[in-house]
Amino acid sequence: MTSSDAIERAKDHFARLLEAQLLRVDQIKAGEDWADYSSLKPIIIGIVGGDGIGPYITEQAVRVLKFVLADEIASGKVQLREIPGLDIESRVRVMKALPEDVLAALKQCHVILKGPLTTPKKGDKWPNLESANVSMRRELDLFANVRPVKVPDQGIDWIFFRENTEGEYVLGSKGFNVTDDLAVDFKVITTPGTERIVRLAFEYAKKNGIKRVSAVTKANVIKATDGKFLDTARRVAAEYPEIAFDDWFVDIMAAKLVDEKRRRDFKVIVLPNLYGDILTDEAAEFQGGVGTAGSANIGKRYAMFEAIHGSAPRMVEEGRAAYADPASMMRACVMLLRHIGFTEQAARMEMALDICGQFECRLALTGRADGATCDQFADYVMETLQDPNLESRAKGYAKL
């Protein structure tokens, strides 16, 4: 193939991508109203077990969720529904990241609790399918990935608003080899896509009395896409004069999160997709690692809640899946409960997780046979939830 032929082929490929992205911009602009969970009966929570350690930790998170929502489930206010067909074997069988029947079943739910899914990578035993996570976020328009990190004794109380449907990931499987020597991938940032994630971050800050929002880019180098994200963030920030706005380059923010003198200053952080993925994993280490951190994927109509870590196939291969830490999925349940309006239940579950995982730590979760199993940890959390003095107990630990 000549260079001119390769360039023409690349032009055709790029033109098709641009057509699809311009259509997506129009769809974002059209918008839709936010779901009103208070008017729904039942609120249907879809349960996706996932791959690897996913079914193990999801099962224990669901046990605790059922315990917390026992009255609501009994009265028909809430219904839990298993959604099969998203494990890697099923996806490979039909050679689709998100099979049509599974997508249809997901759309019959209002919110989804999802265990980690395996994303095939070059060199492993699976075909190179697109990430099911990315596909779900796109198909359900879950544009906001919200990840809180809280370590009270270090003064850390961060919440990250990561844009979920753009950046490097939206076309992550659409890059191509122009020639044997040249590979090209794409990054996409849109004005309406950026505007809605930044506005969500500012609205959260406004509702929770937070006086600072920080944006993260690399706009000094990635001038078109990151420049658009930053310019749009500044424009939205001007509508919230009561909230201070600042911006940071991603490399400096990565450093400041480990700076004991500065990290307490950050509260709400809004950032594009890839930077959000990396920095939230870094941030989770302060809380005890990615195994302890939950994540919300929010759209106007649907919402999905998950752990921020992967499926850990090595733990399964080594026979250690039963010792996986389910706290990440349980933290995701806390976010789910808050999202659908059960704030009291969410607060109690969060206090129990703080006691069991950060303060009291009566059981050690090591990921190996020398530690507790994930079902033992779930028992510990439910036992703690039954304590009538739970709130005062949690406050007492937090003051230490």
N, C-alpha and C positions, 0 to 999 in steps of 0.2 A: 504494500500500500504506500503510495506517495504521500508526501507531507500535505499537499493540497487536498488529496482525498481524505486524509485524516482530519484536516481542519473543517472540511465540508460536513463530514459525519458529526464532528463535535458541535458545529453550528445547529444542525438539525436536532441533536439531543438537547442542547441548551434552550432552543426555541420551545420545545415541548415542555420543559421544566418551567419556563417563564410563563407560558399560557396557564399552566396549572396553578402557579403561585398568584398570578393576577386574579384568577377566579376565586382563590382562597381569600384574598384581600376583600373582594366584593362581598363574600359570605360573612366575613367578620364585621364589615360595616353594616350589613343588614341586621345583625344582632338578634337577640331574643331576650325575653324576660327571665329573671332569676326564678328558680323553683321555690315554691312556698311549701315547706315541709309541714307546717302547722295544719294545712288543709288536707293532708293525705292520710288515708287509713285503708289498708296498712301502709306504713313506710317499708318498702321492700329493700332489704340489704342482701346483695348478691355476694356469695362466698366463693372465691377462687383459691384453691389450695396451692397451686404453683408447682415448681419443680424442686428437685434436690431436697433441701431441708424445709422447703416451703410447706408441704402438707403437715409436717410435724409441728412447726411453730404456729401455723394457722389454726390447727386443731385446738391448741391450748389457748390461743387468743380468743377463739370462738367460745370455748368453755367459760372463760371469764366474762365475755360479752353477754352470754346467755344468763349468767349469774347476776350481772348488773341490771339487765333488762328483763328480769323474770316477770315482773308485773306487766310490763308493756307487751311482752310476747303473749302472756296468758290472756290479756284483754283484747288481743287482735290489733293493737296499735302498731306493732312491729312484727315483721315476718322475715325470717332468715331463709335464703334460698341458695342451694348449692348450684354452681355453674360449672359443669364439666367441659372438657375439650380444649383446655388451654395449656395442658402439659406439652412438653417439647415433642413427645412421641406422636401425639395427636396432630400437632401442627405440621410435623414433617410428613405424616401420612397423607395429608391433603395438600402439602407444599404451599401453605399460606400462613403468614404471621398471625393473622386473626381470621379464622374461618367464619364464613357468613352466618352459620347457625349459632355460633358462640356470640358473635356481635349482636345478633337479633335477641338472644337471651339476655345479654348484658343490658340492652336497651329497654328490657321489661323491668329492670330494677331502677331504684332511685339513687342508691349509693352502692359502692362495691368495696369489699375488703379483699385485698389480693395479696397472696403470698408471692415471693420472688419467682420470676420466670427466667429460664435459661435463654440467653441470647447467643446464637451461634457465632463463632469467630473463626477466622481463617486458620486452617490447620487442625481443627477439632473434627470429631466424627460426624457432625451434623451438617446438612446442606446450609448454604449461606443465606438463610432467611432473614428478613428484616426483623428488628427487635419488636416483639409483641407489645412491650411497654410503649414504645414510640407509636406504634400503630393504634393502640387503644387511646392514647392521648390525642392523637390526630382525629380519629373517627368519632370520638365522644367530645371533641373540642375541649379537652381538659387543659386549659391554657395556663393555669397557675399551679406550680408545684410549691407548696408551702411546707417549710421544714423548721420547726422550732428546736432550739438547743438551750437547755437550762441547767446551770450548775450553781445553785444558790451560794455555796460557801466560797465560790470564786467570783461572785458578782456577775456571772454570765447569764444573760437573759436575752438571747438573740432569736429573731424570727426572719427567715430568708424567704423571699418571694422570687422564685426562679421561673422565668418564662419557659413554657413547657412544649410549645408547638413550633418553634422557629429555630434560629441559630444553625449550628452545624448539624443538628440531629434530624431536622425535618427532611433533609435530602441525603441523609447519611448513607442510604443504599443506592443513591442515584449518581454518585460519582462514577468516573470511568477512566480507562486507560486510553489516552489519545493515541499514543504509540507505545511501543515496548519500553520506552525511556521516559515517558511523561504521563503521570497520573494527576487527575484534577478532581477535587471535591468542591462543595459549594456551601456557602453560609448565607442564610436568608434572614433579614430583619425588616419588618414592615412597621409603618407608622401606627395603624390601628392595633396591631398585635402588641406593640410596645406600650401604647397608651393604656390599654386595659389592664396590663399587669402592674404598671406603675400606679395607676389610679387605685387598684385594689390594695396595694401596699400603703398608700396614703390614707385610704379610708379605714384600714385596719388601725393605723397609727392614731387617727382622729378619734375613733370609737374607743380606743384603749388608753387615751391620754398620753400617748407617746409623742415626744416633741422633736424627734429626729428621724429622718429617712436618708439612707446612704445608697447611692447607685454605684455599681461596679462595672467597668468596661476596660477595654484596651484601645480607647479611641485615639490615642496618640499614634498608634501604628495601624490599626484596622479602621481606617478613617471613614469609609462609606457606611458599613453596617453598624459598627460600634458607635460611629459618629451620629447616625440616625437615632440609635437607642438613647444616647446621652442628650441630644437636642430635644427629643420628645420628652424625656424625663424632666428636663429643666422647664419645659413649657407646662407640663402637668403640675410640677411643684409650685409654679407661680400662682396656681389656684388655691393653694393651701398656705397662706402667708404665716399662719400661726405655727407651722411646723418647719424646722430648719432642714435644709437640704444640702448635702455635700456629695461629691463624687470621688471615687478612688479607682486607680488602675488595679487590675486583678492581682498582679504580682505583689504590689504593696499591701493590698488588703490581706493576702495570704500571710504576709509577715506580721501585720498589725493584729491579726487574730491570736497570735502567740505572744504578743507584747503585753505583759502583765500591767503596764502603765496605761495602755490605750484601749485594750479590748473591752473594758467595762463600759466604755462610752457608746459603743455600737448597740443599736436596738433593732430597727427594721432595716433590712438590706435587700435591695431589689437588683436583679442582675439577669443577663441573658442565659440561655440554656446550658452551654458547656461550662461556663464559669461557675454557675450555680451548682452543677453536678459535682465539680471538684471541691469547691469551698465548703459545701455542706458536709462532705465526707471528712474534710479536715476538722470542721467545727464539731462534728459528732465525737471525735476522739476525746474532747474535753469532758464529755458526758459519760464516757466509758466505752466508746467505740461505735462503729456503725450498727452493731447488733443491738444497741439501745435506742436507736433513733427511728421515729415514725415519720411518715411523709403523707401529705394530702395533695391530691391532684384535683383542682377545682375548676369546674365549668359552670355555666349558668344553668344548665339543665341536669347534668350528671356530675358525680364526684366519685373519686376512687382513692382509697387509703391503703398504704402499703408500708413495708419496711424499706429502708433506703439501701440495704445491702443486696447482694446477689444470692443465687441458689446454693452456693457452696457445695458443688458436687463432690469435692474431695472428702468432705465430712461423711457423705453417704458412702462413698467407696471404702472408706476406712471404718465403717460401722459406727460412726459417732453422731449420727443425725439426732438420736434421742437426747443428746446432751447439748443441742443447739440452744442459744439464748432466745426465748420468745418475747423478750421485752420490747423489741422493735415493733412487732405486730401488735402488742398490747398498747404501746404508745400511739400507734395508728388508730386503734379503737377509740382512744381518748379523743383524738381529733375528729373521728367520725361522729361520736356522740355529741360533741359540741356543734358540729356542722348541722346536724338534724334537730338541734334544739334541746337536747337532754343535758343541760349544763351542770345540773347537780350531780347526776350520775358520772359525768366526765370528771368533775372535780374530785370526787371520792376515789375514782379509779386512778387518777393521776397521783393523788396523795399516797395511795397504797403502793404504787410503783416507785415513788420516791423513797418511801420507807424501805421497801424490799430490795431496791436496786442501788440506792445511793447512801442511805443513812444507816439502817440497821444491818442489812446484808447478811442475814442469818444463813442463807444458802449461797455457796460460791458456784457460779456458772463458769466453768473453765473450757467447755466444749469437748471435754474428755471424761473418761470414767472416774477420774479423781474428783469430779464436781457433781453438782446436782443435775438431774434430768429436767427437760423442759416441762414435763407434767408435774414434777415436784415443785417447780417454781410457780406454776399456775395455782397449785394447792396453797402455797404460801401467800400468794396475792389474795386469793379468796378468803383465806383465814383472816388476813389483815383487814379486808373490807368489812368483815363482820364485827370489828371492834367498835363499840359505841363511842369510844373516845378517839376515833381515828383522826379527826381534825386537830384536836389539841396535841395529839401525839406527833403529827406531822409538823405542826408549828414549833413544837418543842425541839425537834431535831433540827429544823431549819435555823434556829437561833444559835445552835452550838458552833 
